[in-house]
Amino acid sequence: VSTSGYYKWRGKSRSARDLRDDELTALIEYHYEHLNGRPGVRRMRAELAAGGHRVSHKRVWRLMKVAGLEGRHPKAWKRTTVAGDSPVGAPDLIGRDFTAAEANTKWCGD
């Protein structure tokens, strides 16, 4: 890199995009704190749109990533039925013979 090129780069003012990104990052951080750190990219974009700021989800994603913000994920589904040490299944009353000679003699379900 040439010396003149370095000083030219160093002396440049910030672009309009960088200034807008700073403004949006401040809004994103405000909404993130206001909503207890729950909103992800889609909800954050909806919050900004409700405030009159048209922003793409990709830009919100990028700004949230740079700011280190992540939405909370719901907890994993927890199994509520516990089988126990030795679960006992239902008895096989028809001996796995599902053919019926006449109607309403063998009823099965899962």
Residue frames as a rotation matrix with the C-alpha (Angstrom) as fourth column:
VAL 1
0.589 0.808 0.000 0.00
0.808 -0.589 0.000 0.00
0.000 0.000 -1.000 0.00
SER 2
-0.227 -0.670 0.707 1.39
0.605 -0.666 -0.436 3.36
0.763 0.329 0.557 -0.95
THR 3
-0.760 -0.140 -0.635 1.77
0.618 -0.457 -0.639 6.10
-0.201 -0.878 0.434 1.63
SER 4
-0.890 0.443 -0.111 -0.50
-0.456 -0.856 0.243 8.45
0.013 0.267 0.964 -0.27
GLY 5
-0.323 0.791 -0.519 -3.14
-0.154 0.497 0.854 5.72
0.934 0.356 -0.039 -0.64
TYR 6
-0.399 0.123 -0.909 -3.07
0.835 0.457 -0.305 5.05
0.378 -0.881 -0.285 3.09
TYR 7
-0.856 0.033 -0.517 -3.54
0.281 -0.808 -0.517 8.69
-0.435 -0.588 0.682 4.00
LYS 8
-0.732 0.660 -0.170 -6.29
-0.537 -0.404 0.740 9.08
0.420 0.633 0.650 1.40
TRP 9
-0.192 0.645 -0.739 -8.11
0.308 0.755 0.579 6.10
0.932 -0.116 -0.344 2.96
ARG 10
-0.515 -0.096 -0.852 -7.52
0.854 0.026 -0.519 7.39
0.072 -0.995 0.068 6.47
GLY 11
-0.940 0.063 -0.334 -8.83
0.006 -0.979 -0.202 10.85
-0.340 -0.192 0.921 5.66
LYS 12
-0.673 0.740 0.009 -12.08
0.066 0.048 0.997 9.69
0.737 0.671 -0.081 4.05
SER 13
-0.534 0.609 0.586 -15.29
-0.842 -0.325 -0.430 10.53
-0.072 -0.723 0.687 5.84
ARG 14
-0.723 0.318 0.614 -17.72
0.052 0.911 -0.410 7.77
-0.689 -0.264 -0.675 6.75
SER 15
-0.915 0.401 0.049 -20.14
0.079 0.060 0.995 6.67
0.396 0.914 -0.086 4.07
ALA 16
-0.333 0.889 0.314 -23.89
-0.878 -0.414 0.242 7.20
0.345 -0.195 0.918 4.24
ARG 17
0.333 0.429 -0.839 -24.35
-0.174 0.903 0.393 3.45
0.927 0.015 0.375 4.62
ASP 18
-0.498 -0.593 -0.632 -22.05
0.539 0.359 -0.762 3.34
0.679 -0.720 0.141 7.65
LEU 19
-0.911 0.202 0.359 -23.89
-0.376 -0.761 -0.528 6.24
0.167 -0.616 0.770 9.26
ARG 20
0.056 0.988 -0.143 -27.26
-0.847 0.123 0.517 4.56
0.529 0.092 0.844 8.61
ASP 21
0.097 -0.105 -0.990 -25.91
0.200 0.976 -0.084 1.28
0.975 -0.190 0.116 9.98
ASP 22
-0.884 -0.448 -0.135 -24.90
0.243 -0.191 -0.951 3.04
0.401 -0.873 0.278 13.20
GLU 23
-0.576 0.753 0.319 -28.38
-0.805 -0.590 -0.059 4.54
0.144 -0.291 0.946 13.51
LEU 24
0.323 0.722 -0.612 -30.05
-0.588 0.660 0.468 1.17
0.742 0.208 0.638 12.88
THR 25
-0.310 -0.511 -0.802 -27.70
0.348 0.724 -0.596 -0.61
0.885 -0.464 -0.047 15.29
ALA 26
-0.963 -0.001 0.270 -28.70
-0.231 -0.514 -0.826 1.82
0.139 -0.858 0.494 18.03
LEU 27
-0.106 0.994 0.017 -32.39
-0.971 -0.107 0.215 1.14
0.216 0.006 0.976 17.29
ILE 28
0.236 0.137 -0.962 -31.81
-0.196 0.976 0.091 -2.61
0.952 0.167 0.257 17.22
GLU 29
-0.708 -0.561 -0.429 -30.01
0.320 0.287 -0.903 -2.50
0.630 -0.776 -0.024 20.57
TYR 30
-0.752 0.507 0.422 -32.82
-0.658 -0.616 -0.433 -0.40
0.041 -0.603 0.797 22.05
HIS 31
0.259 0.908 -0.330 -35.52
-0.863 0.371 0.342 -2.83
0.433 0.196 0.880 20.89
TYR 32
-0.052 -0.368 -0.928 -33.41
0.046 0.928 -0.371 -5.81
0.998 -0.062 -0.031 21.97
GLU 33
-0.947 -0.312 -0.075 -33.12
0.106 -0.084 -0.991 -4.46
0.303 -0.946 0.113 25.51
HIS 34
-0.536 0.814 0.222 -36.75
-0.844 -0.520 -0.130 -3.29
0.010 -0.257 0.966 25.55
LEU 35
0.482 0.731 -0.483 -37.97
-0.747 0.631 0.210 -6.80
0.458 0.260 0.850 24.59
ASN 36
0.555 -0.278 0.784 -35.66
-0.658 0.430 0.618 -8.58
-0.509 -0.859 0.056 27.07
GLY 37
-0.434 -0.892 -0.127 -33.34
-0.769 0.293 0.569 -10.02
-0.470 0.344 -0.812 24.44
ARG 38
-0.021 0.525 0.851 -36.00
0.041 0.851 -0.524 -12.23
-0.999 0.024 -0.039 22.87
PRO 39
0.776 0.538 -0.328 -36.44
-0.308 -0.131 -0.943 -10.98
-0.550 0.833 0.064 19.30
GLY 40
-0.046 -0.733 0.678 -34.61
0.635 0.503 0.586 -12.63
-0.771 0.458 0.443 16.46
VAL 41
-0.909 -0.416 -0.019 -34.05
0.236 -0.553 0.799 -11.20
-0.343 0.722 0.601 13.01
ARG 42
-0.534 0.754 0.384 -37.66
0.621 0.041 0.783 -11.55
0.574 0.656 -0.490 11.78
ARG 43
0.419 0.726 -0.546 -39.24
0.906 -0.294 0.306 -9.98
0.062 -0.622 -0.780 14.83
MET 44
-0.210 -0.577 -0.789 -36.59
0.537 -0.743 0.400 -7.25
-0.817 -0.340 0.466 14.98
ARG 45
-0.937 -0.095 0.337 -37.28
0.347 -0.388 0.854 -6.38
0.050 0.917 0.396 11.35
ALA 46
-0.058 0.992 0.114 -41.01
0.779 -0.026 0.626 -6.19
0.624 0.125 -0.771 12.15
GLU 47
0.323 0.108 -0.940 -40.29
0.830 -0.509 0.227 -3.89
-0.454 -0.854 -0.254 15.11
LEU 48
-0.661 -0.634 -0.401 -38.22
0.329 -0.725 0.605 -1.59
-0.674 0.268 0.688 12.90
ALA 49
-0.766 0.443 0.466 -40.91
0.468 -0.112 0.877 -1.62
0.441 0.889 -0.121 10.19
ALA 50
0.262 0.893 -0.367 -43.54
0.929 -0.131 0.345 -0.69
0.260 -0.432 -0.864 12.79
GLY 51
0.177 -0.291 -0.940 -41.36
0.568 -0.750 0.339 2.28
-0.804 -0.594 0.033 13.69
GLY 52
0.893 0.283 -0.349 -41.21
-0.098 -0.635 -0.766 3.40
-0.439 0.718 -0.540 10.06
HIS 53
-0.048 -0.966 -0.254 -37.77
-0.805 -0.113 0.582 2.03
-0.591 0.232 -0.773 9.17
ARG 54
0.923 0.338 -0.183 -37.76
-0.373 0.673 -0.638 -0.08
-0.093 0.658 0.748 6.01
VAL 55
-0.131 -0.984 0.121 -34.88
-0.954 0.158 0.253 -2.52
-0.268 -0.082 -0.960 6.32
SER 56
0.292 0.186 -0.938 -34.25
-0.579 0.815 -0.018 -5.92
0.761 0.549 0.346 4.78
HIS 57
0.977 0.105 0.188 -33.91
-0.213 0.599 0.772 -8.97
-0.031 -0.794 0.608 7.00
LYS 58
0.546 -0.837 -0.033 -30.40
0.702 0.479 -0.527 -9.51
0.457 0.265 0.849 5.63
ARG 59
-0.099 -0.568 0.817 -29.27
-0.054 -0.817 -0.575 -6.12
0.994 -0.101 0.051 6.86
VAL 60
0.561 0.361 0.745 -30.86
-0.755 -0.147 0.640 -6.69
0.341 -0.921 0.190 10.28
TRP 61
0.960 -0.239 -0.147 -29.11
0.268 0.936 0.229 -10.08
0.083 -0.259 0.962 10.45
ARG 62
0.187 -0.954 0.236 -25.75
0.598 -0.080 -0.797 -8.51
0.779 0.290 0.556 9.60
LEU 63
-0.073 -0.191 0.979 -26.12
-0.451 -0.869 -0.203 -5.70
0.890 -0.456 -0.022 12.12
MET 64
0.804 0.384 0.453 -27.28
-0.576 0.314 0.755 -8.05
0.148 -0.868 0.474 14.88
LYS 65
0.790 -0.572 -0.220 -24.34
0.548 0.820 -0.166 -10.34
0.275 0.011 0.961 14.17
VAL 66
-0.085 -0.847 0.524 -21.85
0.308 -0.523 -0.795 -7.46
0.948 0.094 0.305 14.33
ALA 67
0.019 0.175 0.984 -23.43
-0.744 -0.655 0.131 -6.24
0.668 -0.735 0.118 17.58
GLY 68
-0.882 -0.414 -0.226 -23.32
-0.203 0.765 -0.611 -9.76
0.426 -0.493 -0.759 19.04
LEU 69
-0.406 0.826 0.391 -27.09
-0.808 -0.124 -0.575 -10.00
-0.427 -0.550 0.718 19.54
GLU 70
-0.889 0.208 -0.407 -29.01
-0.057 0.832 0.551 -13.27
0.453 0.514 -0.729 19.20
GLY 71
0.000 0.958 0.288 -32.66
-0.836 -0.158 0.526 -13.97
0.549 -0.240 0.800 19.75
ARG 72
-0.513 -0.106 0.852 -33.63
-0.704 0.620 -0.347 -16.48
-0.492 -0.777 -0.392 22.40
HIS 73
-0.585 0.298 -0.754 -34.61
-0.435 0.670 0.602 -19.88
0.685 0.680 -0.263 21.13
PRO 74
0.470 0.779 0.416 -37.48
-0.821 0.211 0.531 -21.78
0.325 -0.591 0.738 22.74
LYS 75
-0.265 -0.547 0.794 -36.48
-0.802 0.582 0.133 -24.62
-0.535 -0.602 -0.593 25.01
ALA 76
-0.792 -0.071 -0.606 -36.34
-0.446 0.746 0.495 -28.08
0.417 0.663 -0.622 23.52
TRP 77
0.282 0.953 -0.108 -39.46
-0.677 0.278 0.682 -30.21
0.680 -0.119 0.723 23.84
LYS 78
-0.691 -0.484 0.537 -39.42
-0.721 0.416 -0.554 -32.20
0.045 -0.770 -0.636 27.04
ARG 79
-0.425 0.517 -0.743 -40.93
-0.012 0.818 0.576 -35.67
0.905 0.254 -0.341 27.24
THR 80
-0.243 0.422 0.873 -43.60
-0.907 -0.419 -0.051 -35.75
0.344 -0.804 0.484 29.93
THR 81
0.841 0.541 -0.012 -44.37
-0.511 0.801 0.312 -39.46
0.178 -0.256 0.950 30.04
VAL 82
-0.273 -0.936 0.224 -41.80
-0.961 0.253 -0.116 -41.54
0.052 -0.247 -0.968 31.88
ALA 83
0.215 0.369 -0.904 -41.90
-0.494 0.840 0.225 -45.27
0.843 0.398 0.363 31.14
GLY 84
0.721 -0.005 0.693 -40.18
-0.667 0.265 0.696 -46.32
-0.188 -0.964 0.188 34.35
ASP 85
-0.263 -0.904 0.336 -37.68
-0.763 0.408 0.501 -49.12
-0.590 -0.125 -0.798 34.91
SER 86
-0.952 0.000 0.306 -39.70
0.154 0.865 0.478 -51.98
-0.264 0.502 -0.824 33.41
PRO 87
-0.468 0.827 -0.311 -42.74
-0.832 -0.532 -0.161 -50.73
-0.298 0.183 0.937 31.50
VAL 88
-0.629 0.385 0.676 -45.53
0.295 0.922 -0.251 -53.24
-0.720 0.042 -0.693 30.99
GLY 89
-0.900 0.298 -0.318 -47.32
-0.422 -0.413 0.807 -53.15
0.109 0.860 0.498 27.68
ALA 90
0.049 0.985 0.163 -50.94
-0.944 0.099 -0.315 -53.99
-0.326 -0.138 0.935 27.03
PRO 91
-0.343 -0.165 0.925 -51.63
-0.101 0.985 0.138 -57.72
-0.934 -0.046 -0.355 26.64
ASP 92
-0.766 0.035 -0.642 -52.02
-0.643 -0.006 0.766 -59.14
0.023 0.999 0.027 23.12
LEU 93
-0.265 0.772 0.578 -55.59
-0.495 0.406 -0.769 -60.44
-0.828 -0.489 0.274 23.35
ILE 94
0.754 0.609 -0.248 -56.00
-0.504 0.292 -0.813 -61.38
-0.422 0.737 0.527 19.67
GLY 95
0.331 -0.694 0.639 -52.58
0.309 0.720 0.621 -63.00
-0.892 -0.009 0.453 19.18
ARG 96
-0.463 -0.522 -0.716 -51.69
-0.366 -0.623 0.691 -60.61
-0.807 0.582 0.097 16.32
ASP 97
-0.706 0.371 0.603 -54.41
0.691 0.547 0.473 -62.18
-0.154 0.751 -0.642 14.15
PHE 98
-0.745 0.328 -0.581 -56.13
-0.183 -0.938 -0.295 -59.13
-0.641 -0.114 0.759 12.69
THR 99
-0.819 0.504 -0.275 -58.44
-0.233 0.147 0.961 -60.91
0.525 0.851 -0.003 10.26
ALA 100
-0.624 0.693 0.361 -62.08
-0.510 -0.012 -0.860 -60.96
-0.592 -0.721 0.361 11.36
ALA 101
-0.830 0.381 0.407 -64.65
0.523 0.787 0.329 -63.53
-0.195 0.486 -0.852 10.27
GLU 102
0.171 0.911 0.374 -67.51
0.904 -0.296 0.309 -61.05
0.392 0.286 -0.874 10.69
ALA 103
-0.103 -0.173 0.980 -67.93
0.083 -0.983 -0.165 -57.36
0.991 0.064 0.116 11.42
ASN 104
0.297 0.177 0.938 -67.45
-0.734 -0.586 0.343 -55.93
0.610 -0.791 -0.044 14.93
THR 105
0.918 -0.026 -0.397 -65.55
0.231 0.848 0.478 -58.93
0.324 -0.530 0.784 16.31
LYS 106
0.118 -0.931 -0.346 -62.00
0.971 0.036 0.235 -57.48
-0.206 -0.364 0.908 16.41
TRP 107
0.945 0.110 0.309 -61.31
0.167 -0.972 -0.165 -53.82
0.282 0.207 -0.937 16.97
CYS 108
0.161 -0.958 -0.236 -57.74
0.982 0.132 0.133 -52.48
-0.096 -0.253 0.963 16.91
GLY 109
0.970 0.040 0.242 -56.08
0.079 -0.985 -0.152 -49.14
0.232 0.167 -0.958 17.33
ASP 110
0.117 -0.990 -0.083 -52.64
0.672 0.141 -0.727 -47.72
0.731 0.029 0.681 17.74
